[in-house]
Amino acid sequence: MSAAPKITALRGEGVSLAVAADAFLATPRTVNPDSHRAYASAIDRVAAAAG
């Protein structure tokens, strides 16, 4: 048994980083304002680095 998770390739239209980030930030995981701010900050830094 492998410890690696199963990965599924995405097919069809691509999803932009901004759309994916907005969808993630709308989940219950980020209801707490402090968590939301921390995740949003990290996502912003990744987006800036990715160009």
PDB file of all heavy atoms in Angstrom:
ATOM      1  N   MET A   1       0.838  -1.167   0.000  1.00  0.00           N
ATOM      2  CA  MET A   1       0.000   0.000   0.000  1.00  0.00           C
ATOM      3  C   MET A   1       0.888   1.236   0.000  1.00  0.00           C
ATOM      4  O   MET A   1       1.801   1.354   0.792  1.00  0.00           O
ATOM      5  CB  MET A   1      -0.918  -0.006   1.214  1.00  0.00           C
ATOM      6  CG  MET A   1      -1.804   1.199   1.277  1.00  0.00           C
ATOM      7  SD  MET A   1      -2.841   1.186   2.729  1.00  0.00           S
ATOM      8  CE  MET A   1      -4.384   0.773   1.979  1.00  0.00           C
ATOM      9  N   SER A   2       0.583   2.173  -0.896  1.00  0.00           N
ATOM     10  CA  SER A   2       1.353   3.399  -1.027  1.00  0.00           C
ATOM     11  C   SER A   2       0.794   4.483  -0.114  1.00  0.00           C
ATOM     12  O   SER A   2      -0.411   4.597   0.072  1.00  0.00           O
ATOM     13  CB  SER A   2       1.314   3.871  -2.480  1.00  0.00           C
ATOM     14  OG  SER A   2       1.938   5.123  -2.591  1.00  0.00           O
ATOM     15  N   ALA A   3       1.696   5.288   0.443  1.00  0.00           N
ATOM     16  CA  ALA A   3       1.269   6.401   1.287  1.00  0.00           C
ATOM     17  C   ALA A   3       0.858   7.602   0.449  1.00  0.00           C
ATOM     18  O   ALA A   3       0.248   8.528   0.953  1.00  0.00           O
ATOM     19  CB  ALA A   3       2.401   6.791   2.233  1.00  0.00           C
ATOM     20  N   ALA A   4       1.190   7.593  -0.842  1.00  0.00           N
ATOM     21  CA  ALA A   4       0.858   8.721  -1.714  1.00  0.00           C
ATOM     22  C   ALA A   4      -0.631   8.722  -2.030  1.00  0.00           C
ATOM     23  O   ALA A   4      -1.222   7.679  -2.272  1.00  0.00           O
ATOM     24  CB  ALA A   4       1.672   8.638  -2.992  1.00  0.00           C
ATOM     25  N   PRO A   5      -1.251   9.910  -2.027  1.00  0.00           N
ATOM     26  CA  PRO A   5      -2.675   9.982  -2.364  1.00  0.00           C
ATOM     27  C   PRO A   5      -2.896   9.760  -3.853  1.00  0.00           C
ATOM     28  O   PRO A   5      -1.987   9.940  -4.654  1.00  0.00           O
ATOM     29  CB  PRO A   5      -3.051  11.407  -1.971  1.00  0.00           C
ATOM     30  CG  PRO A   5      -1.776  12.176  -2.088  1.00  0.00           C
ATOM     31  CD  PRO A   5      -0.686  11.203  -1.713  1.00  0.00           C
ATOM     32  N   LYS A   6      -4.106   9.357  -4.199  1.00  0.00           N
ATOM     33  CA  LYS A   6      -4.445   9.209  -5.607  1.00  0.00           C
ATOM     34  C   LYS A   6      -4.624  10.602  -6.201  1.00  0.00           C
ATOM     35  O   LYS A   6      -5.186  11.487  -5.569  1.00  0.00           O
ATOM     36  CB  LYS A   6      -5.727   8.405  -5.780  1.00  0.00           C
ATOM     37  CG  LYS A   6      -5.565   6.962  -5.398  1.00  0.00           C
ATOM     38  CD  LYS A   6      -6.839   6.194  -5.670  1.00  0.00           C
ATOM     39  CE  LYS A   6      -6.624   4.734  -5.300  1.00  0.00           C
ATOM     40  NZ  LYS A   6      -7.748   3.910  -5.678  1.00  0.00           N
ATOM     41  N   ILE A   7      -4.149  10.784  -7.409  1.00  0.00           N
ATOM     42  CA  ILE A   7      -4.237  12.068  -8.090  1.00  0.00           C
ATOM     43  C   ILE A   7      -5.025  11.892  -9.371  1.00  0.00           C
ATOM     44  O   ILE A   7      -4.793  10.954 -10.117  1.00  0.00           O
ATOM     45  CB  ILE A   7      -2.835  12.620  -8.402  1.00  0.00           C
ATOM     46  CG1 ILE A   7      -2.066  12.824  -7.099  1.00  0.00           C
ATOM     47  CG2 ILE A   7      -2.925  13.906  -9.198  1.00  0.00           C
ATOM     48  CD1 ILE A   7      -0.631  13.190  -7.278  1.00  0.00           C
ATOM     49  N   THR A   8      -5.956  12.793  -9.616  1.00  0.00           N
ATOM     50  CA  THR A   8      -6.768  12.744 -10.822  1.00  0.00           C
ATOM     51  C   THR A   8      -6.438  13.956 -11.679  1.00  0.00           C
ATOM     52  O   THR A   8      -6.424  15.087 -11.193  1.00  0.00           O
ATOM     53  CB  THR A   8      -8.263  12.775 -10.474  1.00  0.00           C
ATOM     54  OG1 THR A   8      -8.541  11.667  -9.615  1.00  0.00           O
ATOM     55  CG2 THR A   8      -9.127  12.687 -11.710  1.00  0.00           C
ATOM     56  N   ALA A   9      -6.171  13.719 -12.944  1.00  0.00           N
ATOM     57  CA  ALA A   9      -5.888  14.810 -13.871  1.00  0.00           C
ATOM     58  C   ALA A   9      -7.162  15.569 -14.188  1.00  0.00           C
ATOM     59  O   ALA A   9      -8.236  14.988 -14.302  1.00  0.00           O
ATOM     60  CB  ALA A   9      -5.275  14.261 -15.152  1.00  0.00           C
ATOM     61  N   LEU A  10      -7.034  16.876 -14.302  1.00  0.00           N
ATOM     62  CA  LEU A  10      -8.179  17.702 -14.688  1.00  0.00           C
ATOM     63  C   LEU A  10      -8.338  17.663 -16.193  1.00  0.00           C
ATOM     64  O   LEU A  10      -7.364  17.702 -16.932  1.00  0.00           O
ATOM     65  CB  LEU A  10      -7.965  19.143 -14.228  1.00  0.00           C
ATOM     66  CG  LEU A  10      -7.855  19.352 -12.725  1.00  0.00           C
ATOM     67  CD1 LEU A  10      -7.545  20.809 -12.424  1.00  0.00           C
ATOM     68  CD2 LEU A  10      -9.148  18.952 -12.047  1.00  0.00           C
ATOM     69  N   ARG A  11      -9.534  17.613 -16.652  1.00  0.00           N
ATOM     70  CA  ARG A  11      -9.826  17.587 -18.080  1.00  0.00           C
ATOM     71  C   ARG A  11     -10.725  18.760 -18.420  1.00  0.00           C
ATOM     72  O   ARG A  11     -11.468  19.251 -17.588  1.00  0.00           O
ATOM     73  CB  ARG A  11     -10.534  16.283 -18.468  1.00  0.00           C
ATOM     74  CG  ARG A  11      -9.787  15.040 -18.069  1.00  0.00           C
ATOM     75  CD  ARG A  11      -8.733  14.694 -19.110  1.00  0.00           C
ATOM     76  NE  ARG A  11      -8.160  13.396 -18.810  1.00  0.00           N
ATOM     77  CZ  ARG A  11      -6.882  13.204 -18.562  1.00  0.00           C
ATOM     78  NH1 ARG A  11      -6.051  14.202 -18.597  1.00  0.00           N
ATOM     79  NH2 ARG A  11      -6.424  12.012 -18.299  1.00  0.00           N
ATOM     80  N   GLY A  12     -10.685  19.186 -19.659  1.00  0.00           N
ATOM     81  CA  GLY A  12     -11.589  20.237 -20.107  1.00  0.00           C
ATOM     82  C   GLY A  12     -11.006  21.616 -19.886  1.00  0.00           C
ATOM     83  O   GLY A  12      -9.802  21.819 -19.906  1.00  0.00           O
ATOM     84  N   GLU A  13     -11.894  22.560 -19.664  1.00  0.00           N
ATOM     85  CA  GLU A  13     -11.486  23.947 -19.486  1.00  0.00           C
ATOM     86  C   GLU A  13     -10.626  24.109 -18.240  1.00  0.00           C
ATOM     87  O   GLU A  13     -10.868  23.490 -17.221  1.00  0.00           O
ATOM     88  CB  GLU A  13     -12.728  24.840 -19.361  1.00  0.00           C
ATOM     89  CG  GLU A  13     -13.563  24.896 -20.605  1.00  0.00           C
ATOM     90  CD  GLU A  13     -12.835  25.547 -21.768  1.00  0.00           C
ATOM     91  OE1 GLU A  13     -12.149  26.562 -21.563  1.00  0.00           O
ATOM     92  OE2 GLU A  13     -12.948  25.014 -22.884  1.00  0.00           O
ATOM     93  N   GLY A  14      -9.651  24.982 -18.349  1.00  0.00           N
ATOM     94  CA  GLY A  14      -8.788  25.260 -17.211  1.00  0.00           C
ATOM     95  C   GLY A  14      -9.470  26.156 -16.198  1.00  0.00           C
ATOM     96  O   GLY A  14     -10.482  26.786 -16.481  1.00  0.00           O
ATOM     97  N   VAL A  15      -8.942  26.179 -15.021  1.00  0.00           N
ATOM     98  CA  VAL A  15      -9.444  27.029 -13.949  1.00  0.00           C
ATOM     99  C   VAL A  15      -8.313  27.962 -13.562  1.00  0.00           C
ATOM    100  O   VAL A  15      -7.197  27.516 -13.307  1.00  0.00           O
ATOM    101  CB  VAL A  15      -9.874  26.181 -12.726  1.00  0.00           C
ATOM    102  CG1 VAL A  15     -10.295  27.067 -11.574  1.00  0.00           C
ATOM    103  CG2 VAL A  15     -10.980  25.224 -13.104  1.00  0.00           C
ATOM    104  N   SER A  16      -8.598  29.241 -13.520  1.00  0.00           N
ATOM    105  CA  SER A  16      -7.556  30.192 -13.158  1.00  0.00           C
ATOM    106  C   SER A  16      -7.252  30.099 -11.664  1.00  0.00           C
ATOM    107  O   SER A  16      -8.080  29.636 -10.868  1.00  0.00           O
ATOM    108  CB  SER A  16      -7.968  31.616 -13.510  1.00  0.00           C
ATOM    109  OG  SER A  16      -8.971  32.073 -12.622  1.00  0.00           O
ATOM    110  N   LEU A  17      -6.068  30.545 -11.305  1.00  0.00           N
ATOM    111  CA  LEU A  17      -5.670  30.540  -9.900  1.00  0.00           C
ATOM    112  C   LEU A  17      -6.610  31.428  -9.092  1.00  0.00           C
ATOM    113  O   LEU A  17      -6.992  31.073  -7.979  1.00  0.00           O
ATOM    114  CB  LEU A  17      -4.221  31.011  -9.762  1.00  0.00           C
ATOM    115  CG  LEU A  17      -3.651  31.052  -8.360  1.00  0.00           C
ATOM    116  CD1 LEU A  17      -3.748  29.686  -7.680  1.00  0.00           C
ATOM    117  CD2 LEU A  17      -2.214  31.530  -8.386  1.00  0.00           C
ATOM    118  N   ALA A  18      -7.020  32.541  -9.656  1.00  0.00           N
ATOM    119  CA  ALA A  18      -7.925  33.451  -8.942  1.00  0.00           C
ATOM    120  C   ALA A  18      -9.273  32.792  -8.659  1.00  0.00           C
ATOM    121  O   ALA A  18      -9.811  32.916  -7.553  1.00  0.00           O
ATOM    122  CB  ALA A  18      -8.126  34.733  -9.744  1.00  0.00           C
ATOM    123  N   VAL A  19      -9.817  32.069  -9.634  1.00  0.00           N
ATOM    124  CA  VAL A  19     -11.102  31.382  -9.443  1.00  0.00           C
ATOM    125  C   VAL A  19     -10.962  30.281  -8.395  1.00  0.00           C
ATOM    126  O   VAL A  19     -11.816  30.128  -7.518  1.00  0.00           O
ATOM    127  CB  VAL A  19     -11.631  30.818 -10.776  1.00  0.00           C
ATOM    128  CG1 VAL A  19     -12.828  29.911 -10.561  1.00  0.00           C
ATOM    129  CG2 VAL A  19     -11.985  31.955 -11.729  1.00  0.00           C
ATOM    130  N   ALA A  20      -9.883  29.523  -8.474  1.00  0.00           N
ATOM    131  CA  ALA A  20      -9.652  28.455  -7.494  1.00  0.00           C
ATOM    132  C   ALA A  20      -9.478  29.035  -6.092  1.00  0.00           C
ATOM    133  O   ALA A  20     -10.012  28.499  -5.114  1.00  0.00           O
ATOM    134  CB  ALA A  20      -8.436  27.638  -7.888  1.00  0.00           C
ATOM    135  N   ALA A  21      -8.748  30.135  -5.982  1.00  0.00           N
ATOM    136  CA  ALA A  21      -8.530  30.778  -4.682  1.00  0.00           C
ATOM    137  C   ALA A  21      -9.850  31.281  -4.103  1.00  0.00           C
ATOM    138  O   ALA A  21     -10.134  31.072  -2.920  1.00  0.00           O
ATOM    139  CB  ALA A  21      -7.536  31.919  -4.820  1.00  0.00           C
ATOM    140  N   ASP A  22     -10.657  31.933  -4.930  1.00  0.00           N
ATOM    141  CA  ASP A  22     -11.957  32.429  -4.461  1.00  0.00           C
ATOM    142  C   ASP A  22     -12.847  31.287  -3.987  1.00  0.00           C
ATOM    143  O   ASP A  22     -13.525  31.399  -2.964  1.00  0.00           O
ATOM    144  CB  ASP A  22     -12.665  33.213  -5.557  1.00  0.00           C
ATOM    145  CG  ASP A  22     -12.011  34.564  -5.829  1.00  0.00           C
ATOM    146  OD1 ASP A  22     -11.228  35.035  -4.970  1.00  0.00           O
ATOM    147  OD2 ASP A  22     -12.286  35.130  -6.899  1.00  0.00           O
ATOM    148  N   ALA A  23     -12.840  30.180  -4.723  1.00  0.00           N
ATOM    149  CA  ALA A  23     -13.648  29.020  -4.332  1.00  0.00           C
ATOM    150  C   ALA A  23     -13.168  28.456  -3.002  1.00  0.00           C
ATOM    151  O   ALA A  23     -13.974  28.112  -2.128  1.00  0.00           O
ATOM    152  CB  ALA A  23     -13.599  27.957  -5.420  1.00  0.00           C
ATOM    153  N   PHE A  24     -11.862  28.362  -2.829  1.00  0.00           N
ATOM    154  CA  PHE A  24     -11.321  27.844  -1.571  1.00  0.00           C
ATOM    155  C   PHE A  24     -11.654  28.772  -0.409  1.00  0.00           C
ATOM    156  O   PHE A  24     -12.049  28.322   0.671  1.00  0.00           O
ATOM    157  CB  PHE A  24      -9.806  27.655  -1.668  1.00  0.00           C
ATOM    158  CG  PHE A  24      -9.188  27.270  -0.359  1.00  0.00           C
ATOM    159  CD1 PHE A  24      -9.324  25.986   0.134  1.00  0.00           C
ATOM    160  CD2 PHE A  24      -8.489  28.200   0.400  1.00  0.00           C
ATOM    161  CE1 PHE A  24      -8.774  25.630   1.363  1.00  0.00           C
ATOM    162  CE2 PHE A  24      -7.930  27.856   1.622  1.00  0.00           C
ATOM    163  CZ  PHE A  24      -8.079  26.563   2.102  1.00  0.00           C
ATOM    164  N   LEU A  25     -11.494  30.074  -0.624  1.00  0.00           N
ATOM    165  CA  LEU A  25     -11.739  31.029   0.458  1.00  0.00           C
ATOM    166  C   LEU A  25     -13.208  31.112   0.839  1.00  0.00           C
ATOM    167  O   LEU A  25     -13.545  31.645   1.891  1.00  0.00           O
ATOM    168  CB  LEU A  25     -11.194  32.407   0.072  1.00  0.00           C
ATOM    169  CG  LEU A  25      -9.671  32.487   0.006  1.00  0.00           C
ATOM    170  CD1 LEU A  25      -9.238  33.821  -0.560  1.00  0.00           C
ATOM    171  CD2 LEU A  25      -9.041  32.226   1.365  1.00  0.00           C
ATOM    172  N   ALA A  26     -14.092  30.572   0.013  1.00  0.00           N
ATOM    173  CA  ALA A  26     -15.523  30.552   0.320  1.00  0.00           C
ATOM    174  C   ALA A  26     -15.939  29.296   1.088  1.00  0.00           C
ATOM    175  O   ALA A  26     -17.110  29.144   1.430  1.00  0.00           O
ATOM    176  CB  ALA A  26     -16.325  30.655  -0.971  1.00  0.00           C
ATOM    177  N   THR A  27     -14.997  28.398   1.384  1.00  0.00           N
ATOM    178  CA  THR A  27     -15.322  27.154   2.072  1.00  0.00           C
ATOM    179  C   THR A  27     -15.390  27.364   3.581  1.00  0.00           C
ATOM    180  O   THR A  27     -14.846  28.339   4.112  1.00  0.00           O
ATOM    181  CB  THR A  27     -14.279  26.059   1.776  1.00  0.00           C
ATOM    182  OG1 THR A  27     -13.008  26.474   2.294  1.00  0.00           O
ATOM    183  CG2 THR A  27     -14.172  25.778   0.286  1.00  0.00           C
ATOM    184  N   PRO A  28     -16.035  26.444   4.300  1.00  0.00           N
ATOM    185  CA  PRO A  28     -16.126  26.555   5.759  1.00  0.00           C
ATOM    186  C   PRO A  28     -14.767  26.577   6.457  1.00  0.00           C
ATOM    187  O   PRO A  28     -14.652  27.094   7.571  1.00  0.00           O
ATOM    188  CB  PRO A  28     -16.910  25.297   6.163  1.00  0.00           C
ATOM    189  CG  PRO A  28     -17.669  24.909   4.945  1.00  0.00           C
ATOM    190  CD  PRO A  28     -16.812  25.313   3.781  1.00  0.00           C
ATOM    191  N   ARG A  29     -13.746  26.057   5.809  1.00  0.00           N
ATOM    192  CA  ARG A  29     -12.415  26.032   6.411  1.00  0.00           C
ATOM    193  C   ARG A  29     -11.915  27.442   6.730  1.00  0.00           C
ATOM    194  O   ARG A  29     -11.110  27.629   7.635  1.00  0.00           O
ATOM    195  CB  ARG A  29     -11.442  25.335   5.463  1.00  0.00           C
ATOM    196  CG  ARG A  29     -10.027  25.318   5.946  1.00  0.00           C
ATOM    197  CD  ARG A  29      -9.126  24.617   4.980  1.00  0.00           C
ATOM    198  NE  ARG A  29      -9.251  23.194   5.173  1.00  0.00           N
ATOM    199  CZ  ARG A  29      -8.582  22.282   4.504  1.00  0.00           C
ATOM    200  NH1 ARG A  29      -7.751  22.627   3.567  1.00  0.00           N
ATOM    201  NH2 ARG A  29      -8.749  21.006   4.746  1.00  0.00           N
ATOM    202  N   THR A  30     -12.408  28.431   5.986  1.00  0.00           N
ATOM    203  CA  THR A  30     -11.899  29.797   6.165  1.00  0.00           C
ATOM    204  C   THR A  30     -12.933  30.747   6.765  1.00  0.00           C
ATOM    205  O   THR A  30     -12.842  31.958   6.583  1.00  0.00           O
ATOM    206  CB  THR A  30     -11.396  30.359   4.825  1.00  0.00           C
ATOM    207  OG1 THR A  30     -12.482  30.430   3.914  1.00  0.00           O
ATOM    208  CG2 THR A  30     -10.292  29.520   4.238  1.00  0.00           C
ATOM    209  N   VAL A  31     -13.908  30.205   7.488  1.00  0.00           N
ATOM    210  CA  VAL A  31     -14.929  31.042   8.113  1.00  0.00           C
ATOM    211  C   VAL A  31     -14.308  31.955   9.168  1.00  0.00           C
ATOM    212  O   VAL A  31     -14.668  33.124   9.280  1.00  0.00           O
ATOM    213  CB  VAL A  31     -16.047  30.176   8.738  1.00  0.00           C
ATOM    214  CG1 VAL A  31     -16.970  31.000   9.597  1.00  0.00           C
ATOM    215  CG2 VAL A  31     -16.830  29.480   7.652  1.00  0.00           C
ATOM    216  N   ASN A  32     -13.377  31.455   9.914  1.00  0.00           N
ATOM    217  CA  ASN A  32     -12.696  32.258  10.927  1.00  0.00           C
ATOM    218  C   ASN A  32     -11.934  33.380  10.227  1.00  0.00           C
ATOM    219  O   ASN A  32     -11.141  33.128   9.332  1.00  0.00           O
ATOM    220  CB  ASN A  32     -11.747  31.357  11.715  1.00  0.00           C
ATOM    221  CG  ASN A  32     -10.958  32.111  12.757  1.00  0.00           C
ATOM    222  OD1 ASN A  32     -10.219  33.039  12.439  1.00  0.00           O
ATOM    223  ND2 ASN A  32     -11.094  31.688  13.996  1.00  0.00           N
ATOM    224  N   PRO A  33     -12.135  34.636  10.627  1.00  0.00           N
ATOM    225  CA  PRO A  33     -11.467  35.760   9.954  1.00  0.00           C
ATOM    226  C   PRO A  33      -9.941  35.657   9.956  1.00  0.00           C
ATOM    227  O   PRO A  33      -9.291  36.051   8.990  1.00  0.00           O
ATOM    228  CB  PRO A  33     -11.933  36.986  10.741  1.00  0.00           C
ATOM    229  CG  PRO A  33     -13.176  36.570  11.438  1.00  0.00           C
ATOM    230  CD  PRO A  33     -13.046  35.093  11.678  1.00  0.00           C
ATOM    231  N   ASP A  34      -9.373  35.127  11.032  1.00  0.00           N
ATOM    232  CA  ASP A  34      -7.916  34.990  11.096  1.00  0.00           C
ATOM    233  C   ASP A  34      -7.425  33.946  10.091  1.00  0.00           C
ATOM    234  O   ASP A  34      -6.421  34.163   9.407  1.00  0.00           O
ATOM    235  CB  ASP A  34      -7.460  34.609  12.505  1.00  0.00           C
ATOM    236  CG  ASP A  34      -7.728  35.727  13.508  1.00  0.00           C
ATOM    237  OD1 ASP A  34      -7.674  36.913  13.110  1.00  0.00           O
ATOM    238  OD2 ASP A  34      -7.998  35.405  14.674  1.00  0.00           O
ATOM    239  N   SER A  35      -8.136  32.825   9.995  1.00  0.00           N
ATOM    240  CA  SER A  35      -7.777  31.794   9.026  1.00  0.00           C
ATOM    241  C   SER A  35      -7.942  32.316   7.607  1.00  0.00           C
ATOM    242  O   SER A  35      -7.083  32.107   6.753  1.00  0.00           O
ATOM    243  CB  SER A  35      -8.632  30.537   9.209  1.00  0.00           C
ATOM    244  OG  SER A  35      -8.394  29.958  10.463  1.00  0.00           O
ATOM    245  N   HIS A  36      -9.045  33.015   7.369  1.00  0.00           N
ATOM    246  CA  HIS A  36      -9.305  33.560   6.039  1.00  0.00           C
ATOM    247  C   HIS A  36      -8.178  34.506   5.629  1.00  0.00           C
ATOM    248  O   HIS A  36      -7.655  34.423   4.516  1.00  0.00           O
ATOM    249  CB  HIS A  36     -10.641  34.301   6.027  1.00  0.00           C
ATOM    250  CG  HIS A  36     -11.044  34.782   4.676  1.00  0.00           C
ATOM    251  ND1 HIS A  36     -11.817  34.029   3.837  1.00  0.00           N
ATOM    252  CD2 HIS A  36     -10.758  35.922   4.006  1.00  0.00           C
ATOM    253  CE1 HIS A  36     -12.004  34.689   2.715  1.00  0.00           C
ATOM    254  NE2 HIS A  36     -11.368  35.843   2.793  1.00  0.00           N
ATOM    255  N   ARG A  37      -7.785  35.388   6.528  1.00  0.00           N
ATOM    256  CA  ARG A  37      -6.722  36.348   6.238  1.00  0.00           C
ATOM    257  C   ARG A  37      -5.400  35.636   5.974  1.00  0.00           C
ATOM    258  O   ARG A  37      -4.669  35.980   5.044  1.00  0.00           O
ATOM    259  CB  ARG A  37      -6.594  37.338   7.401  1.00  0.00           C
ATOM    260  CG  ARG A  37      -5.608  38.440   7.167  1.00  0.00           C
ATOM    261  CD  ARG A  37      -5.609  39.512   8.263  1.00  0.00           C
ATOM    262  NE  ARG A  37      -5.717  39.020   9.625  1.00  0.00           N
ATOM    263  CZ  ARG A  37      -6.834  39.062  10.365  1.00  0.00           C
ATOM    264  NH1 ARG A  37      -7.938  39.565   9.870  1.00  0.00           N
ATOM    265  NH2 ARG A  37      -6.835  38.601  11.591  1.00  0.00           N
ATOM    266  N   ALA A  38      -5.079  34.622   6.767  1.00  0.00           N
ATOM    267  CA  ALA A  38      -3.823  33.892   6.594  1.00  0.00           C
ATOM    268  C   ALA A  38      -3.794  33.141   5.262  1.00  0.00           C
ATOM    269  O   ALA A  38      -2.790  33.198   4.536  1.00  0.00           O
ATOM    270  CB  ALA A  38      -3.617  32.917   7.749  1.00  0.00           C
ATOM    271  N   TYR A  39      -4.878  32.443   4.944  1.00  0.00           N
ATOM    272  CA  TYR A  39      -4.939  31.723   3.667  1.00  0.00           C
ATOM    273  C   TYR A  39      -4.892  32.700   2.498  1.00  0.00           C
ATOM    274  O   TYR A  39      -4.191  32.481   1.519  1.00  0.00           O
ATOM    275  CB  TYR A  39      -6.205  30.870   3.571  1.00  0.00           C
ATOM    276  CG  TYR A  39      -6.123  29.550   4.286  1.00  0.00           C
ATOM    277  CD1 TYR A  39      -6.979  29.246   5.344  1.00  0.00           C
ATOM    278  CD2 TYR A  39      -5.200  28.591   3.903  1.00  0.00           C
ATOM    279  CE1 TYR A  39      -6.917  28.030   5.997  1.00  0.00           C
ATOM    280  CE2 TYR A  39      -5.133  27.367   4.543  1.00  0.00           C
ATOM    281  CZ  TYR A  39      -5.987  27.091   5.596  1.00  0.00           C
ATOM    282  OH  TYR A  39      -5.918  25.885   6.229  1.00  0.00           O
ATOM    283  N   ALA A  40      -5.650  33.798   2.581  1.00  0.00           N
ATOM    284  CA  ALA A  40      -5.668  34.776   1.501  1.00  0.00           C
ATOM    285  C   ALA A  40      -4.283  35.374   1.281  1.00  0.00           C
ATOM    286  O   ALA A  40      -3.845  35.554   0.141  1.00  0.00           O
ATOM    287  CB  ALA A  40      -6.688  35.871   1.800  1.00  0.00           C
ATOM    288  N   SER A  41      -3.579  35.654   2.357  1.00  0.00           N
ATOM    289  CA  SER A  41      -2.229  36.204   2.248  1.00  0.00           C
ATOM    290  C   SER A  41      -1.286  35.210   1.575  1.00  0.00           C
ATOM    291  O   SER A  41      -0.498  35.584   0.688  1.00  0.00           O
ATOM    292  CB  SER A  41      -1.716  36.573   3.644  1.00  0.00           C
ATOM    293  OG  SER A  41      -0.389  37.000   3.581  1.00  0.00           O
ATOM    294  N   ALA A  42      -1.359  33.963   1.978  1.00  0.00           N
ATOM    295  CA  ALA A  42      -0.498  32.936   1.375  1.00  0.00           C
ATOM    296  C   ALA A  42      -0.818  32.755  -0.109  1.00  0.00           C
ATOM    297  O   ALA A  42       0.087  32.645  -0.934  1.00  0.00           O
ATOM    298  CB  ALA A  42      -0.651  31.610   2.120  1.00  0.00           C
ATOM    299  N   ILE A  43      -2.100  32.735  -0.442  1.00  0.00           N
ATOM    300  CA  ILE A  43      -2.511  32.582  -1.839  1.00  0.00           C
ATOM    301  C   ILE A  43      -2.038  33.776  -2.654  1.00  0.00           C
ATOM    302  O   ILE A  43      -1.562  33.621  -3.787  1.00  0.00           O
ATOM    303  CB  ILE A  43      -4.037  32.382  -1.936  1.00  0.00           C
ATOM    304  CG1 ILE A  43      -4.418  31.015  -1.370  1.00  0.00           C
ATOM    305  CG2 ILE A  43      -4.512  32.519  -3.376  1.00  0.00           C
ATOM    306  CD1 ILE A  43      -5.904  30.823  -1.155  1.00  0.00           C
ATOM    307  N   ASP A  44      -2.151  34.983  -2.105  1.00  0.00           N
ATOM    308  CA  ASP A  44      -1.687  36.184  -2.799  1.00  0.00           C
ATOM    309  C   ASP A  44      -0.186  36.111  -3.093  1.00  0.00           C
ATOM    310  O   ASP A  44       0.268  36.485  -4.179  1.00  0.00           O
ATOM    311  CB  ASP A  44      -1.996  37.437  -2.006  1.00  0.00           C
ATOM    312  CG  ASP A  44      -3.473  37.798  -2.000  1.00  0.00           C
ATOM    313  OD1 ASP A  44      -4.222  37.259  -2.847  1.00  0.00           O
ATOM    314  OD2 ASP A  44      -3.867  38.620  -1.147  1.00  0.00           O
ATOM    315  N   ARG A  45       0.591  35.612  -2.133  1.00  0.00           N
ATOM    316  CA  ARG A  45       2.042  35.491  -2.335  1.00  0.00           C
ATOM    317  C   ARG A  45       2.362  34.476  -3.424  1.00  0.00           C
ATOM    318  O   ARG A  45       3.242  34.689  -4.260  1.00  0.00           O
ATOM    319  CB  ARG A  45       2.741  35.118  -1.039  1.00  0.00           C
ATOM    320  CG  ARG A  45       2.772  36.269  -0.042  1.00  0.00           C
ATOM    321  CD  ARG A  45       3.700  36.018   1.136  1.00  0.00           C
ATOM    322  NE  ARG A  45       3.473  34.745   1.804  1.00  0.00           N
ATOM    323  CZ  ARG A  45       2.665  34.580   2.846  1.00  0.00           C
ATOM    324  NH1 ARG A  45       1.993  35.610   3.341  1.00  0.00           N
ATOM    325  NH2 ARG A  45       2.514  33.410   3.410  1.00  0.00           N
ATOM    326  N   VAL A  46       1.629  33.362  -3.454  1.00  0.00           N
ATOM    327  CA  VAL A  46       1.841  32.345  -4.504  1.00  0.00           C
ATOM    328  C   VAL A  46       1.473  32.921  -5.872  1.00  0.00           C
ATOM    329  O   VAL A  46       2.207  32.749  -6.845  1.00  0.00           O
ATOM    330  CB  VAL A  46       1.016  31.075  -4.211  1.00  0.00           C
ATOM    331  CG1 VAL A  46       1.021  30.133  -5.410  1.00  0.00           C
ATOM    332  CG2 VAL A  46       1.562  30.369  -2.971  1.00  0.00           C
ATOM    333  N   ALA A  47       0.348  33.625  -5.925  1.00  0.00           N
ATOM    334  CA  ALA A  47      -0.084  34.219  -7.203  1.00  0.00           C
ATOM    335  C   ALA A  47       0.938  35.228  -7.701  1.00  0.00           C
ATOM    336  O   ALA A  47       1.237  35.284  -8.900  1.00  0.00           O
ATOM    337  CB  ALA A  47      -1.452  34.875  -7.025  1.00  0.00           C
ATOM    338  N   ALA A  48       1.497  36.029  -6.811  1.00  0.00           N
ATOM    339  CA  ALA A  48       2.497  37.013  -7.201  1.00  0.00           C
ATOM    340  C   ALA A  48       3.769  36.329  -7.693  1.00  0.00           C
ATOM    341  O   ALA A  48       4.381  36.756  -8.688  1.00  0.00           O
ATOM    342  CB  ALA A  48       2.811  37.940  -6.026  1.00  0.00           C
ATOM    343  N   ALA A  49       4.158  35.261  -7.048  1.00  0.00           N
ATOM    344  CA  ALA A  49       5.361  34.525  -7.452  1.00  0.00           C
ATOM    345  C   ALA A  49       5.156  33.799  -8.771  1.00  0.00           C
ATOM    346  O   ALA A  49       6.084  33.676  -9.574  1.00  0.00           O
ATOM    347  CB  ALA A  49       5.774  33.531  -6.365  1.00  0.00           C
ATOM    348  N   ALA A  50       3.934  33.338  -9.014  1.00  0.00           N
ATOM    349  CA  ALA A  50       3.636  32.602 -10.237  1.00  0.00           C
ATOM    350  C   ALA A  50       3.508  33.532 -11.446  1.00  0.00           C
ATOM    351  O   ALA A  50       3.648  33.101 -12.578  1.00  0.00           O
ATOM    352  CB  ALA A  50       2.350  31.790 -10.077  1.00  0.00           C
ATOM    353  N   GLY A  51       3.234  34.789 -11.164  1.00  0.00           N
ATOM    354  CA  GLY A  51       3.132  35.776 -12.248  1.00  0.00           C
ATOM    355  C   GLY A  51       1.830  35.907 -12.812  1.00  0.00           C
ATOM    356  O   GLY A  51       0.963  35.619 -13.325  1.00  0.00           O
TER     357      GLY A  51
END
